Amino acid sequence: MFALPKQFNHLVGRAMHLYQMLADGDRVMIAVSGGIDSLVLAWLLKEWRHKAPIRYELLAVHLDMGFGGVEYDLVKEQLRRIDLPMLLERTEFGHKALLAENGKSGCYHCARQRRSRLFSLADEHHCNKLAFGHHQEDIIETFFLNLFYGGNLSAMAPKQELFAGKLALIRPLAMVGKKQIVELGQSLGITPVTNPCPLAADSRRETIRTWLTPLYEKDPALKATIFASLGNVRTDYLLTPLAPLNITPPATK
C-alpha cells in the first residue's frame, strides 16, 4: 500500500478530526470533476478506510457537463484505475449555462445546476456525505471572490451541513496545498483530465488566482497567514449597522 507523505497525512488527519468529517456507517459520495484534486481525493478516501477506526461506503460521481470531447471516457478510465464504485452521467448543464444571459453568468449557472444534481443524486443513493476536492488555495480564492464580486465576507467551510443535517458537504483536503496534491497525484500515476469548459482560463476565479500567485511567491508565509485569518474573525471590528447602509457617492464637479 502506498504511504501518504507525512505532512499530507497530518493535514488531512487534522481536518478530518477537527471538523468531524466522517463517522461510522457513512455513505460518502465523491464529486469527481476529473481534475487532479478530485481524483486524488477519490484515491485518498478509498485508502483512508485502511487506517480509519470506522466503516464507510464510497461512490464516485462524475457529471459530464456537455462540452463534448473525451472527458467522460477519460474520467471513467481514471476511476477504474482507482477501483471505486462509480456513477457517470452525461448532462447539458455547461452548454445551457453558456446560453444563459448571453454567457455573462455562465459559471454561476453551470455550478448551480451541477450542485443541484449532485444533491439529488446523493439523496437517490442514500449518501449522507458529499465530498469535494477543494484545497487550501480554493478556500482562500473563494474568500476573495466573495469579497470582490459578491460583496460579502465568506469562504468555503471544510464541513457544512445542509437540509437540516440530512446531508453534509466535506472537504478533506481543506488544509492541503495545491502543490502537495499535484505531487501526490504524480506519485500515484494519476492523470488529470483537462477541463473542456471554454471559460476555464477566463473566469473570475482565474483572475483572483493570477493576482494571488505572485504574492505567494514574494512571501511564502502569506498563504498560511490568510488561511489562518479565515478562522480568526474579529466581528467587533467589522461594519454591523442596525439598518442597511445608504451610502451616497460624492457629487461630481
N, C-alpha and C positions, 0 to 999 in steps of 0.2 A: 504493500500500500504506500502511495506517495505521501511523504511527510510535509505538512504545511510549514513554510518558513516561520521561525519563532515569533517574529514581530507580527506577522499576518495573523497567526493563530491567536496571539494575545489580544489584538484589536477586535477580532471577530468575537472571541470569547467574552471580552469586556462588554461589547454591545449587546450580545445575547443575554448576559446576566443582568446588566444594568436596566435594560428595558423589558426583561422577561418575555423574550420574543417567542419562545417555543415551550410547549407543555405536553405532557404525556397524552397520547391519543389524538393529537392534532392531525388534521388533513391540510396539507400545505400546497397551494397552487403557486407555481413559479412562473411569473410573466417573463417570457424569453423573447426578446426582440431580435436576437441574432448577433448583437454586439458582444464584445469581449466581456463586458461587465455581467450581463445576464447569463451568459454561458458559463463563466467562472462560478457564479452564484449557484447555478444548477448543479455543477460538479461538487461544489462545497457542501451544499445541503445533503447531497447523497452521502458524501464521505463523513460528514459530521455525525451521522447516525451510528458510526462505529465507535464513537467516543462518548456520545451523549447518554446520560443515565435514563433517558426516556425513549419511547417509541412514537414515531410519527410517520405518516404516509406522504408521498410526494406525487405531484402531477405537473409536468412541464407543459405550458400552453404557449403557442405562438399564433398570433393573428397576422396573417399576410394582409398588408394594408391596401393592396390593389394597384401598386405602381408598375406591375409587370416584372419581367426578368426571372431570374432563377432563385430568388430569395427563399421561396417556400422549400424547394428541394435541398438547398444548401443548409438551411437551419435544421431540417429533418435529419440530414446526414450527421450533423454535429451532435444532435440529441441522441441519435442511435449510438454514437461512439461513447457518449457519457453513460448510456444504458439506463435511461429513465422512462417511466410511463409517460406518454406524451399525447397531446391533442393539438392538431394543427387545423386552422380554419382560414379559408380564403374570404376576404371581405372587399368592399369597395370604399371603405372609410377614407382612405387617402385621396382617392380620385374625387370623391364627393366634396371633401374638405377644400380642395383646391378650387372648386367651382363656387363655393360659398363666398358671398361678399366679394366676388371677383378676385378671390385668392388673398384678400387683405388679412384675413384671420385664419388662414389655412391650418397653422399649427394648433391653434386653440380648438378648432372644430375636430381635427383629427384625434388629438389627445382625449377630448371629451368622449368621442364615440368609442375609442379603444378602451378607455377605462370603464365606461358603462357596460360594454360587452364582457369585459373581464369580471365585473361584479356579477353579471348574470350567470356566467359560466361557473364561478365559484359557488353560487347558490345551487345551480343544477347538479354539480358534482359533490355537494355537501362538504365544501372546503371552508374551514373557519379562519384560515390564514392565507393572505395573498402576499407573496414575497417579490420584491423588486430589487434590481441590482444597482440602485443608486449608491454612490460612494461619497466621500468627504467633499470633493470638489463640486459634485452635483448639488449638494445641500447648500454650499456657500453661494453658488451661482444662482440658485433659486431665490435666496435671500435678496441678492442684488436685482434680480429680475422683478421681484415684487416691489422692491424699493423704488426702482427707476420707472417701471411701467405700470405697476399695479396700485401704487400709492398706499402701500401698507408695509408693516414690518412683520414678516413671516418667512418661514422656510419649509422644509420637509421634515417631519418628525420621524425618528428612527422606528417608532411604533405609533400607530394611530388606529383607534377603534371606531368602527362605523356601524350604522344600523343597530343602535342600542347594544353594541357589543357582539353582535352576531358574526361580524367579520372584522379582522384586524389586519391592517397593512403593516408589513415588517420590512426593514431594510438592514439585513445582517452586515452589509459592507459599509454602513454609515460612517465608521471611523477609519476606514481604509482608504489610502490614496490611490489615484488612478494608475500611477506608475507601478505600484505594487501589484495591482490586479493584472496589468498587461504582462509583467514579468512572470507571474504565476501561470497565466494563460499560455504563454510561450513555452514554459517548462512542461506543461501538460500536453502540448501539441494541439491546443485548441485553435481553430481557425475562425476568426470572427467574420461575419457576413456583412458586406458593405451595405449601408443604409441607402435604399434606392430612391428615397424622397428627394425631389428636385430642390427642395428648400433646405436640405440638411446643412449645407455650408453657408446659408444666408439667413439664419434665424437670429432672433434676439438673444437666445442663449449663446450662440456662437460669438455674437458681438461682446457679450459680457466676458466670455472665456478669453477672447483675444485681448481684452483690456486687462484682465487679471494676470495672465501668464507672465508678462514682463515684470509685474510687481513681485510675483513669487520668485522669479529668477534673481531679482535685485536683493530681496530679503527672504531667504528660505524659511524663516520662522513665522512669516506673515500668515501663511495658510493656517497653521495651528492656532495662532492668536485669534484670527477671525472666527474659526470654528468654535473655539472655547467661548468667545463672546456671545455666541448664539444661545448659550446656556447660562449666561450671566447678565440677565436683563434687569436694568435698574428702572423700573416703571415710574418711580417718583420723579425721574428726570426726563420723562417724555411728555409730550403735549397731551393732556387729558381734559379737554374742555367739557363743560357741563352742557353746552349746546354746540351744534355744528359751527365750525369756523366760517365766517363770511369775510374772506379776505378780498379787498378791492385793490386792484393794481393801481399804482400811482398814475395820475393823469399825465399824458404826453404833452410836451410843449411844442 
